[in-house]
Amino acid sequence: MAQKSITRAMARFAARRPWTVITAWALLLVAGIAAASAMAGQLSTGMEMRVETESSRAEKLLEERLRGPQEVREFVLIRSDHGTVLDEDFRDRAGRLLAEIVATPGVVMALNYYESLDSALLSDDQATLLIPVVLSGTVDEAAETVQPLMALLERYDGRDGFSVVTGGEGSISRAFTETAEKDLRAAEIVGLPIALVVLVVVFGALVAAGVPIVVGMVAIAVSLGITALIASAFELSIFTVNMITMTGLAVGIDYSLLIVQRFREERRSGRGRDEAIERTGATASRAVLFSGMTVVVALFSMFLVPSSLFQSVAAGAVIVVIVAVAAALTLLPALLRLLGDRVNLGTIPLPGSRASSPNEGGFWARTASFVMKRRVASIVASVALLLVAGVPYLNARLGFAGVASLPESSVAYRAFSLLDSEFSAGLLSPADIVIDAEDVHSPEVAAAIDELRERLFADPNFSRPMVEANEAGDLALVTVAVSGDPLGSHAIQAVERLRSQYIPAAFAGTGAEVSVGGETARDIDYSTVITGVTPVVLAFVLGLSFLILLVIFRSVVVPLKAILMNLLSVGAAYGVMTLVFQQGVGAELLGFRQVERIESWVPLFMFAMLFGLSMDYHVFLLTRIREHFDATGDNAASVRHGVQNTAGMITGAALIMVAVFGGFAMGELTMFQQMGFGLAVAVILDATIIRTVLVPASMALLGDLNWYLPPWLKWLPKVHVEGAPVAEVAATRRTALEPGA
């Protein structure tokens, strides 16, 4: 009863002091916008592991004992479509550009081919010139440091048949930042109007439809402000902003949808404005509080992953869910108190949008009856369909697409493609082989280094290795570029071969400790760590789901079924995502680009997010079924009643989430395309096959066994998610909105 008192009291306070509550939120909104406006420069594009790996050990040794902080490198490329590097026109243009590059703020050094005559700076056809550039500052500052250089090159690019682009830490980091911001704007432009249309269809009134949008946007702005404060003390990823916006729109609008609808139903039943708000606070608001807590706890599993990216996006999602719940429980009742029945202004007559009482013979009830009569066939067909959909994920390759995930029109991608075709994209991040020994010049270690160089030279996936040692003679570095994309499958296989074969064979018996660093090695280590922690995350989320459902429904069967169904829908979404993005089936039709791999963090994050969100739908549906069953003892009638009374609302909420997630899938960053598409597919499957077929069919198949609770668990408390005791079900049950009922 504590939860009921809290949410009722919060609603009562907001209704009695609406302007106080609204003023407080307005101040938070202004502060959030002000703080968020200064956040951009504080966010990072890095994806560091917060646990020691072989690659991080190599980088630490290099920084401490050989070269200090890593240089910030850019590779400027000049290509002519009508001449060669030796032509006078090319030489004059390159000379002017080189002079301006050296004079550009932030540039420390630029290598001039016309002075060094190093043939490695020329492409085979001599139409492309490579200018290695070193920038001042650190890698974390590179996105800002590179801006003057990029502005300079933009003036030269595309003039008189010359292409002038740059690729490196700074330009790539800047490209990710700019693309993420662009995707964010595009997602809002697409997702918000569609969500508004869905709300209009559900509510049948423009004002009622607009209120959840307002609450969702306020929650996002305040969350961004909180995140900005955290970012001033801790490293957060640039993608945290995208995650806050996506999650905030989805849950903020969904939670407000439930509360606004309950308030309108209470008013239609004849209750006064304040009483309607208070009863809504004791029922729908309580369900929102429970749902938000569930999502937050599920997302907390992401903090078990020792990755800055995982923890950043998890922090953003957790913050915005908490703020969205707080806004739904306080700001929304205050707005409803001021609006009153004006919330119904702008009425648009739509079929099913103003249903005033549940129709037990409506479309959804008839669907449930049809499924329950053919329960075995329905279960077999649904499970088979979901399993088949999930099969492609068995062949999924996880990793990072890196630059390949950027839009092909971006300068960074153009530079990457040109560098890869004319030189080697491996120059962007060569493999660093670090040898830590008492004396790297000793005969044994020197011979091992020579043997390693020979093996690398004989492998076509590696370029010519370069060797250097520190002054103390206790650390040596073998630098070798990997052919092709540093994050491509060939590069990964080459570095794995280097670690597992070449190094052990060369350094056996020398006593030297050898570590491999570089972008390719970091990606391999990242995937290894993610794979290792995945069972822990799965156990955390599945265990939590089981315990929560066990307490709510006082049954061991319901939680087990819910977990199996969620696994089926998530697995099917994984499979469809792999089919589209990795195998390319329908990718072009949907506006996506086929890539070699699924982003490492996407499946695990999807798992935590979807289990939190889908449990909301599952509890919403099964609560109605359980309450009707407790009152009537009729399992079949209870299933029909539950489906009919919740399907319309679940469908509306699901459509809003699909609109939001789909908006992010329409961006240009592959990682967010994968996540948005995967989440949208999972929500569609969950709201259709799971809720309208598998749940009623399995409930009919098991009958009273659904509610089995071992005698030794009878002590579990009775929890009513919406705060309505069974004796009041007939008087207080909410009218669902089911189009076509």
Summary of the structure (lengths in Angstrom):
residues: 741
radius of gyration: 29.6
end to end distance: 34.2
largest distance: 93.5
contacts: 2772
relative contact order: 0.12
helix: 69%
strand: 9%
